[in-house]
Each structure stands twice: as structure tokens, then as C-alpha cells.
């Protein structure tokens, strides 16, 4: 900027005065020195004309240079203003972008926390539901096994009684079958307890067994076929009734197991889908956060460079304007002195 300044001002005025003094000094030499006579007035007029021509030529050159300098000042000022406006606009855009990316990163962080909490909650619910289901399955297996064993025992007891009734022997039938029935019912009582059958049914069976024992002890001869058949028939009827109830209980148990299993599978599927969706959302938000932070870092760097460029442009424009104003003042002083 300093290179565009013209050599104007006070030194120019001193140069003009020196030219005048030099002209008079030359005139004096012409008057005093020489063989012939010289007209002093004509010499002075000639020198003043030459000096005027020189001063006018210098003024024209200075005016031309000054005009070029003024044009440069105008162009520099316009370019500087445009650069400042562009840098300011870019600065505002980058600041808005940094703020937006900061907000995006914060939103992504919040969503990451929400997805993570949802995944943890669903995983906890699924774990609890799985534990409950395992216990339900274990209870079902135990109950089913007990009922199945009880039904098998009932079937064996019924088969024994029906087979012995069909034989219908005399004394040996009462002795063997009464004892066999009692032992069968006593062995069955533990199974019936475990199978959660009603106490009244068990009491009925044990009462029938005791009746068989009393018959065996009180009579010297074997009971008649009709009496034994009646007792045996009563036992078979009770066992058949108990078997039907056990079958119904087993059917209800299996139905409840199917329902419980289905309900668990529905819950499991729902929670698994939720975990999958939240996990996908979690990964997406992590990627979004990383992208926002990366873009923010880049925008922040660009903003710093724009701020530095803006500051430098402001300094350069201020320096150019100061130089232009100073040169303009010098030019005005030179023109006034001329």
C-alpha cells in the first residue's frame, strides 16, 4: 500500500522554490559573465517560462499518478468491503452450522441413552420371563410325570382287580386278593398325595381296603363270589372315577402348559423385536453422533480460519484506507502550494 504513495507534500514545495532560486542564479551569471551584453529581462522571462513548463509537466505527471492512486484506493476499498462481507456471511453460516451440529450431537446422545435404557429394560424383562418360564416348564414336567405315573398305577390296580374278580375263586381269592388290594391301595396313596388328588377319594380307597382286611379277619370261610365281586366292583368304580379325574387334570395341565408356552413365546418375540429395533436405533444414533462430531470439528476449523482471514482483511483494509487518506491530504497540500 505504501508503494502506491506519490512523492507529494512538503518536499515538492521545497523543490519548486529551489528551482526558482536556481533560475535567478543562472540569470545573474548570464548578466555578469560573457563578452557581450545580454538583456536581463529577456533572460528572466525565458527562464520563468522554462520553469513554468517544467512545473506544469510535473503537475500533470503528479495528477495522472494521483488519479491512478485514487482508482486503486476505490478498487481496494470495494474489494475489501466485498471480502469483509463475504467473510462475515461465511462466519455466520459456519457459526450456525457449528451450533446445529452441536445440537445434533446432543440429540443423538440423548437418543443413545434412551435406546440403551430400552435395550437394558427389555433384556431384563426377557430374562425374568425366561426364568418364570423355566420354572413353569419344570413344574409342568413334574406334575405331568406324577399324574402319568398315578394313572399307570391306577390302570394296573384296575386290571388286577378286574382279573381277580373274573377268576372268582373261593377262599384263596379272598385271602390273596384282599391283601393284594390293600397293598395296592397303600402303595397308591403316596402317589395320589403327590398327584394332588382329593383326600375324599383317597379315604374312600383306604376304607375299601380296610373293609377287605376286616372281611378276611372276621370270616372263617372265604366270602362268596357275590360279596367279593361287590366289594371289588366298588373299588374298581372308585379307581375308574379317580382315573377319569386324573386324565381331566392332566388335560387341563397340558392345556395350561400350551397356553403358558404360547404366551411366553409371544412375550419373547415382542421383547426380542424391541431389543433388535433399539439396538439398530442405538447403532444408527452412534453413527449419527460420530458424523455430527466429525463435521463439527471440520466446521470449527473452517470457522477459525475464516475469523483469522476476516481479521486480516479488516487490518489490510484499514491500512489501505489510512494510506489513501494520508496521500490525499498530501496531494491537496501540494496542489495548494503549486
Backbone torsions as a table, in degrees:
resi	resn	phi	psi	omega
1	UNK	NA	-39.3	179.9
2	UNK	-65.9	-27.3	-177.7
3	UNK	-68.5	-19.9	-179.7
4	UNK	-85.9	-4.3	-178.7
5	UNK	-75.7	140.1	179.5
6	UNK	-88.4	154.2	177.2
7	UNK	-76.3	67.6	-177.1
8	UNK	-102.4	178.7	170.7
9	UNK	97.5	-148.5	-172.2
10	UNK	-59.4	-43.5	179.2
11	UNK	-58.2	-34.6	179.7
12	UNK	-64.1	-42.0	179.6
13	UNK	-64.1	-41.6	177.4
14	UNK	-62.4	-36.3	-179.9
15	UNK	-66.9	-40.2	179.3
16	UNK	-63.4	-44.1	178.6
17	UNK	-63.9	-38.7	179.4
18	UNK	-64.2	-35.8	178.9
19	UNK	-64.4	-41.8	179.3
20	UNK	-62.3	-49.0	179.5
21	UNK	-59.8	-37.6	-179.9
22	UNK	-65.9	-36.6	179.9
23	UNK	-65.2	-43.9	178.5
24	UNK	-67.0	-35.2	178.3
25	UNK	-64.9	-40.8	177.8
26	UNK	-65.3	-38.0	178.1
27	UNK	-62.1	-41.9	179.4
28	UNK	-61.5	-39.4	-179.7
29	UNK	-67.7	-35.9	179.2
30	UNK	-65.8	-38.9	-177.2
31	UNK	-68.2	-43.0	-171.4
32	UNK	-84.9	-32.1	-171.6
33	UNK	-103.8	141.8	175.8
34	UNK	128.5	159.1	-176.4
35	UNK	-83.9	-31.0	-176.9
36	UNK	-109.6	175.8	-179.8
37	UNK	-85.9	136.4	179.0
38	UNK	-121.3	141.2	179.8
39	UNK	-75.4	112.8	-177.8
40	UNK	-62.3	-41.5	-176.6
41	UNK	-65.8	-40.8	179.3
42	UNK	-64.9	-37.8	178.6
43	UNK	-65.3	-39.2	-179.9
44	UNK	-65.5	-42.4	-179.8
45	UNK	-63.0	-41.7	179.7
46	UNK	-62.1	-45.9	-179.0
47	UNK	-65.2	-40.7	178.9
48	UNK	-64.8	-34.5	177.4
49	UNK	-66.6	-43.3	177.8
50	UNK	-62.7	-42.4	179.4
51	UNK	-62.8	-40.5	-180.0
52	UNK	-63.7	-42.9	178.8
53	UNK	-61.3	-43.2	179.9
54	UNK	-63.7	-43.2	-178.4
55	UNK	-65.8	-40.9	179.2
56	UNK	-64.1	-40.1	178.5
57	UNK	-62.7	-43.6	178.2
58	UNK	-64.1	-37.2	178.8
59	UNK	-65.4	-40.5	177.8
60	UNK	-63.7	-44.5	178.9
61	UNK	-61.4	-42.3	-179.7
62	UNK	-66.8	-39.6	179.7
63	UNK	-63.6	-40.5	178.1
64	UNK	-64.0	-45.6	178.8
65	UNK	-64.5	-38.2	179.8
66	UNK	-65.8	-40.9	177.9
67	UNK	-61.1	-42.8	177.9
68	UNK	-62.4	-39.4	179.6
69	UNK	-66.7	-40.2	178.2
70	UNK	-62.8	-42.4	177.1
71	UNK	-60.3	-41.9	178.1
72	UNK	-62.2	-41.3	179.6
73	UNK	-62.1	-44.7	179.4
74	UNK	-62.8	-45.0	180.0
75	UNK	-64.5	-43.7	179.5
76	UNK	-63.1	-41.5	179.8
77	UNK	-65.0	-43.6	179.8
78	UNK	-64.1	-45.9	179.0
79	UNK	-63.6	-39.5	178.9
80	UNK	-64.6	-43.4	177.8
81	UNK	-62.2	-42.2	179.1
82	UNK	-64.1	-42.3	179.5
83	UNK	-64.0	-40.4	179.0
84	UNK	-65.5	-43.6	179.4
85	UNK	-63.5	-44.0	179.3
86	UNK	-63.1	-43.6	179.9
87	UNK	-65.9	-38.4	179.1
88	UNK	-65.9	-43.3	177.9
89	UNK	-62.1	-43.9	179.7
90	UNK	-64.4	-37.4	177.8
91	UNK	-62.5	-45.3	178.5
92	UNK	-62.8	-42.4	179.5
93	UNK	-63.0	-43.3	-179.6
94	UNK	-68.1	-37.9	176.9
95	UNK	-63.2	-41.7	177.4
96	UNK	-65.2	-39.0	179.5
97	UNK	-65.8	-43.4	178.0
98	UNK	-61.5	-42.4	179.0
99	UNK	-64.1	-42.1	179.7
100	UNK	-64.3	-44.6	179.9
101	UNK	-66.2	-34.9	175.8
102	UNK	-62.8	-43.9	178.1
103	UNK	-63.9	-42.3	179.0
104	UNK	-60.3	-42.0	179.1
105	UNK	-64.7	-39.9	179.0
106	UNK	-66.3	-42.4	177.8
107	UNK	-62.4	-42.7	179.0
108	UNK	-63.4	-38.7	178.3
109	UNK	-62.4	-43.6	178.8
110	UNK	-62.1	-44.4	-179.9
111	UNK	-66.6	-36.2	176.6
112	UNK	-60.2	-44.9	178.8
113	UNK	-63.4	-40.5	179.9
114	UNK	-65.6	-45.9	179.3
115	UNK	-63.5	-42.0	-179.7
116	UNK	-63.0	-42.1	178.7
117	UNK	-65.5	-39.8	179.4
118	UNK	-65.1	-42.0	178.3
119	UNK	-62.3	-45.9	-179.8
120	UNK	-62.0	-42.5	179.6
121	UNK	-63.9	-46.1	-179.7
122	UNK	-64.3	-39.9	178.2
123	UNK	-63.9	-39.4	177.0
124	UNK	-64.7	-43.5	178.4
125	UNK	-63.4	-41.2	-179.8
126	UNK	-65.7	-38.8	178.0
127	UNK	-63.6	-45.8	179.2
128	UNK	-62.9	-44.8	180.0
129	UNK	-62.9	-37.1	178.5
130	UNK	-65.7	-41.0	178.5
131	UNK	-64.2	-43.8	178.1
132	UNK	-61.5	-41.9	-179.4
133	UNK	-65.2	-39.3	178.0
134	UNK	-61.0	-42.5	179.4
135	UNK	-66.1	-42.1	178.3
136	UNK	-61.1	-43.2	-179.9
137	UNK	-65.2	-39.9	178.7
138	UNK	-66.0	-43.5	178.3
139	UNK	-62.7	-41.5	178.8
140	UNK	-62.8	-44.8	-179.0
141	UNK	-61.4	-41.5	179.6
142	UNK	-66.3	-46.7	-179.1
143	UNK	-64.9	-41.7	179.0
144	UNK	-62.6	-42.0	178.8
145	UNK	-63.7	-41.9	-179.7
146	UNK	-65.5	-44.7	179.4
147	UNK	-65.3	-39.5	178.7
148	UNK	-63.0	-44.7	178.5
149	UNK	-63.3	-41.2	-179.8
150	UNK	-62.9	-41.4	179.7
151	UNK	-65.8	-38.1	176.7
152	UNK	-63.7	-40.5	178.9
153	UNK	-65.9	-41.6	176.9
154	UNK	-60.4	-42.9	179.5
155	UNK	-62.4	-41.0	178.1
156	UNK	-64.9	-42.7	-178.9
157	UNK	-64.2	-42.8	178.7
158	UNK	-62.9	-42.1	-179.4
159	UNK	-63.5	-41.3	179.7
160	UNK	-62.9	-48.9	-178.0
161	UNK	-63.3	-43.4	179.9
162	UNK	-65.6	-35.9	179.0
163	UNK	-68.2	-41.6	-178.8
164	UNK	-70.4	-36.5	176.7
165	UNK	-63.1	-38.5	-179.3
166	UNK	-65.8	-31.8	179.7
167	UNK	-69.0	-45.6	176.6
168	UNK	53.0	54.0	175.5
169	UNK	-79.0	-175.3	-177.7
170	UNK	-91.6	-110.5	-172.9
171	UNK	-67.8	-41.6	-177.0
172	UNK	-63.0	-30.9	179.8
173	UNK	-64.9	-44.8	-179.7
174	UNK	-65.8	-41.5	-176.2
175	UNK	-67.9	-47.6	-175.3
176	UNK	-76.9	-45.8	-172.1
177	UNK	-73.7	-35.0	177.6
178	UNK	-63.4	-46.7	178.2
179	UNK	-64.1	-41.2	-179.7
180	UNK	-64.4	-41.8	179.8
181	UNK	-63.7	-42.8	179.6
182	UNK	-61.7	-46.0	179.2
183	UNK	-63.3	-39.3	179.7
184	UNK	-62.9	-44.8	-179.3
185	UNK	-68.5	-37.9	178.1
186	UNK	-65.0	-41.5	177.1
187	UNK	-66.8	-32.4	-178.4
188	UNK	-74.4	-25.4	-173.7
189	UNK	-60.0	-39.8	179.8
190	UNK	-64.3	-40.6	179.3
191	UNK	-66.8	-39.6	-179.8
192	UNK	-65.8	-37.7	176.2
193	UNK	-60.6	-47.7	-179.1
194	UNK	-65.2	-30.5	-179.0
195	UNK	-82.5	2.2	177.4
196	UNK	61.3	36.6	174.6
197	UNK	-80.5	160.2	-173.7
198	UNK	-65.8	147.2	178.9
199	UNK	-67.5	-30.0	-179.8
200	UNK	-63.5	-38.0	178.5
201	UNK	-66.2	-42.1	178.6
202	UNK	-64.5	-41.1	179.2
203	UNK	-63.6	-37.2	178.4
204	UNK	-63.0	-44.5	179.8
205	UNK	-63.5	-44.9	-179.2
206	UNK	-66.4	-35.5	177.4
207	UNK	-63.9	-40.8	177.3
208	UNK	-64.6	-38.7	178.4
209	UNK	-64.3	-40.6	178.6
210	UNK	-65.7	-36.9	176.7
211	UNK	-61.0	-39.6	177.2
212	UNK	-63.9	-40.6	179.2
213	UNK	-65.2	-40.9	180.0
214	UNK	-65.6	-38.9	178.1
215	UNK	-62.1	-42.5	-178.2
216	UNK	-65.2	-36.8	-176.2
217	UNK	-80.4	-31.9	-170.9
218	UNK	-87.1	-27.1	-174.8
219	UNK	-104.4	137.1	179.8
220	UNK	-77.8	-31.3	179.3
221	UNK	-107.0	159.5	179.8
222	UNK	-63.0	144.1	178.2
223	UNK	-67.5	157.7	179.5
224	UNK	-68.8	160.7	-178.3
225	UNK	-61.4	-34.1	-177.2
226	UNK	-67.5	-43.0	180.0
227	UNK	-64.3	-46.2	-178.8
228	UNK	-65.0	-39.2	-178.9
229	UNK	-65.0	-34.9	178.9
230	UNK	-66.4	-45.1	179.1
231	UNK	-65.0	-45.4	-180.0
232	UNK	-62.1	-41.0	178.2
233	UNK	-61.2	-39.3	177.5
234	UNK	-62.9	-41.5	179.2
235	UNK	-64.3	-44.6	-179.2
236	UNK	-62.2	-41.8	179.2
237	UNK	-60.6	-43.7	179.4
238	UNK	-63.7	-44.2	179.7
239	UNK	-64.3	-39.6	177.6
240	UNK	-63.2	-41.3	179.0
241	UNK	-63.8	-43.3	177.9
242	UNK	-63.1	-39.9	180.0
243	UNK	-63.0	-42.5	178.9
244	UNK	-62.7	-42.0	178.3
245	UNK	-64.8	-39.6	178.3
246	UNK	-64.6	-40.3	178.0
247	UNK	-62.9	-42.6	178.5
248	UNK	-65.1	-40.7	178.7
249	UNK	-64.4	-40.3	178.6
250	UNK	-65.6	-39.9	177.7
251	UNK	-63.3	-44.0	178.1
252	UNK	-64.0	-39.3	-179.8
253	UNK	-63.0	-45.3	179.5
254	UNK	-67.1	-37.7	176.8
255	UNK	-63.3	-43.5	178.3
256	UNK	-63.9	-36.2	178.6
257	UNK	-65.6	-43.2	178.2
258	UNK	-61.2	-43.7	179.3
259	UNK	-63.8	-46.0	-179.8
260	UNK	-62.8	-41.4	179.1
261	UNK	-64.6	-43.2	179.3
262	UNK	-63.0	-44.4	179.3
263	UNK	-61.4	-41.5	178.8
264	UNK	-63.8	-43.2	-179.8
265	UNK	-62.2	-37.3	177.2
266	UNK	-65.1	-46.2	178.4
267	UNK	-63.2	-43.2	-179.9
268	UNK	-61.0	-44.2	179.6
269	UNK	-64.1	-43.2	-179.6
270	UNK	-63.0	-47.2	-179.6
271	UNK	-66.9	-38.1	178.7
272	UNK	-64.6	-41.7	177.2
273	UNK	-63.3	-40.8	179.4
274	UNK	-64.4	-43.7	178.4
275	UNK	-62.2	-42.5	179.5
276	UNK	-63.4	-45.3	-179.0
277	UNK	-65.1	-44.4	180.0
278	UNK	-67.1	-35.8	177.6
279	UNK	-65.6	-42.2	176.5
280	UNK	-62.4	-45.7	177.7
281	UNK	-62.5	-37.7	179.2
282	UNK	-62.2	-47.3	179.8
283	UNK	-64.6	-39.1	179.3
284	UNK	-64.2	-42.0	179.6
285	UNK	-69.2	-33.7	175.4
286	UNK	-63.3	-43.3	178.2
287	UNK	-64.4	-42.0	179.4
288	UNK	-63.5	-40.4	178.9
289	UNK	-65.3	-43.9	179.5
290	UNK	-62.5	-42.4	179.2
291	UNK	-64.5	-41.9	179.3
292	UNK	-64.2	-41.9	180.0
293	UNK	-67.4	-38.7	178.0
294	UNK	-66.1	-45.4	178.1
295	UNK	-64.4	-36.0	178.3
296	UNK	-64.3	-43.3	178.7
297	UNK	-61.3	-41.9	178.3
298	UNK	-65.5	-45.3	179.5
299	UNK	-64.7	-36.2	178.0
300	UNK	-64.3	-42.0	176.4
301	UNK	-62.5	-43.3	177.5
302	UNK	-63.0	-38.1	-179.9
303	UNK	-64.4	-42.0	178.7
304	UNK	-62.1	-41.9	179.0
305	UNK	-66.5	-38.6	178.6
306	UNK	-66.4	-40.0	178.7
307	UNK	-63.1	-42.7	177.8
308	UNK	-64.7	-43.4	178.6
309	UNK	-63.3	-39.0	178.5
310	UNK	-63.7	-42.5	179.0
311	UNK	-63.9	-43.5	178.8
312	UNK	-64.4	-40.2	179.2
313	UNK	-64.1	-39.8	178.2
314	UNK	-63.3	-42.1	178.6
315	UNK	-65.1	-44.0	-179.6
316	UNK	-63.8	-43.4	179.7
317	UNK	-64.8	-40.7	178.3
318	UNK	-63.0	-42.2	179.2
319	UNK	-64.3	-43.2	179.5
320	UNK	-63.9	-43.1	179.8
321	UNK	-65.1	-39.3	177.8
322	UNK	-63.5	-43.4	179.1
323	UNK	-63.4	-42.6	179.1
324	UNK	-63.4	-42.6	-179.8
325	UNK	-66.2	-41.3	179.0
326	UNK	-64.8	-44.5	179.4
327	UNK	-64.8	-38.7	178.1
328	UNK	-63.0	-40.2	177.9
329	UNK	-64.6	-43.0	177.2
330	UNK	-61.0	-40.4	-179.3
331	UNK	-65.5	-42.7	179.0
332	UNK	-61.6	-40.7	178.6
333	UNK	-64.7	-39.4	-179.6
334	UNK	-65.5	-45.7	179.7
335	UNK	-61.7	-41.3	179.5
336	UNK	-64.3	-37.3	180.0
337	UNK	-71.2	-34.2	-179.0
338	UNK	-65.9	NA	NA
